[in-house]
Amino acid sequence: MQSRLPTATELLDPITPQYIADSLCYAAIGARTVESQTHRQMASGLSMPVGMKNATSGEFQTAVNAIVAASQRQTFLGVTSGGQAAAVTTKGNPDTQLILRGGANGPNYDAKKVDKSTAMLQTSQLPVSVMVDCSHGNSGKDPKRQPHVLRDVLDQIQAGNRSLHAVMIESNLKGGNQPFPAPLAELEYGVSITDGCLDWESTEKILRQAHEAMVARRD
C-alpha cells in the first residue's frame, strides 16, 4: 500500500471483509467456495469488484449462478463495524467477473471455452467480463506453464476478443514452493508455502510482454 499499488485477495469468510475491505481493490471467491450461499451473499455487499472462479470440475454454470446471486440484494448473518453479530442487508454488487481457472477436465482458457463463458454471461444478462487464471487447472499446477497460458490469452485479445479483461498469475519473490508447516527458522523468505509460483524476474518479463501486447492492440 505504501507503493500505492492496487491490492487483491481471495475472501474465505463473511467476517474478515468487515476489517480489511477498505484496504482492498479487488476480491475473488475461490473454486471451492463459489457454491457457498454465504460467500455469494457476502460478495453482494462488497464495495469492490469481485471475481467468481469456476468450480473445481471446470464447468462455468456454478460461477455464473454465483454472479447472479451476488448482483442481487441479499441478507445474511455477519458483523457490524463494531464486531457485533448482525443481519447484514446488501444492495447487490454490479461489478462482477467470471474467473476461468481450469479444472478436473483440464484447462479452459482457450478461445472456444472463453467464447462459451462469454455466451453464458450474455444469456444471464450479466456483465461480460472474464479473467483467466494462468495457474491452477490452466497450468496443470506447473508454474512454469503460466507464461504459455498468458501468451495464448494475449493472442486472443490481439485477435479481437473484448470479453477478456484480466489475468491472474501466481508469483512470488522466488520460484517454486516449500512445505509447510515447518519450523519457522527453516522457511525460506520469498518462497510460497502453498502453490508453486513464478519468480519475480520471470513475472516482470511476462508483465512487460503483456503491456507491449496491449499497447500494440491500441495502436
Secondary structure, DSSP 8 states (H G I E B T S, - for coil): -TT----EEE--SSSTHHHHGGG-SEEEE-TTTTT-HHHHHHHHT-SS-EEEE--TT--SHHHHHHHHHHTS--EEEEE-TTS-EEEEE------EEEEE--BTTB---SHHHHHHHHHHHHHTT----EEEESSGGGTTT-GGGHHHHHHHHHHHHHTT--SEEEEE--B-SSSBB--SS--GGG--TTSBSSS-BB-HHHHHHHHHHHHHHHHHHH-
